[in-house]
Amino acid sequence: MIKNHPVDSNCFVIYNDLNSDCIVVDPGTEDCKELLSFLHENNLVPQNIILTHEHFDHIWGVNKLLDRYNCTIVCTEKCLNNIINKKKNLSVFYDQTGFEILAKNNTILISNDNLIIGNYVVKFKETPGHSEGSVSFWIDKNLFMGDVFIKGVKTVTKLPGGSKKQLAETIYELNELFSNENMMVYPGHGEVMAFNEIDFSKVL
């Protein structure tokens, strides 16, 4: 896990020892300095960038990675529509300048899909509530939830595209899928935890 800056969100790099290919999840630092150092030190080359949702603190480094590597963005259609707009990705409200992601023909749109990405079978599920473009995905017993859940705080639903009703539906569906599974959760902020440690009654 790599901490994004200046907003303290989480970026993840998924890789193994079979080859140099890797997946980057939510690169939210503009210059990606720490991420690029990690990739260089471990001889890793990102092939895909998975975005759990469209908010600027999870996507700020995408343009830097696209400029340096021949990689593909993987996200929902609603996420794509929002990352290319500085108002919809909320960046303009953070620093009054904002940015847009230069996504053209380098994007795979996903919904409730299973994809083969490199050496991994990646299973996706749209999980709106925090934002309209939110998606969760899992590889084996590792679940990446973006900002659907952040330990110790209620999930934010008051930003544009957020919905408390949709979040409640998302939580129900995730519980149906994973309450009996031994999943580890990798959230968009905060620490990694077991799915069964989450008290969803405190999320809404």
Sequence and secondary structure as in RCSB ss.txt:
>XXXX:A:sequence
MIKNHPVDSNCFVIYNDLNSDCIVVDPGTEDCKELLSFLHENNLVPQNIILTHEHFDHIWGVNKLLDRYNCTIVC
TEKCLNNIINKKKNLSVFYDQTGFEILAKNNTILISNDNLIIGNYVVKFKETPGHSEGSVSFWIDKNLFMGDVFI
KGVKTVTKLPGGSKKQLAETIYELNELFSNENMMVYPGHGEVMAFNEIDFSKVL
>XXXX:A:secstr
 EE SSS  EEEEE  SSSSEEEEE    SS HHHHHHHHHTT EEEEEE S   GGGTTTHHHHHHHS  EEEE
 HHHHHHHTSTTTTSHHHHHSS      SS EEE SS EEEETTEEEEEEE  SS TT EEEEETTEEEEETS B
TTB     STT  HHHHHHHHHHHHHHHTTS  EEEESSS  EEGGG  GGGT 
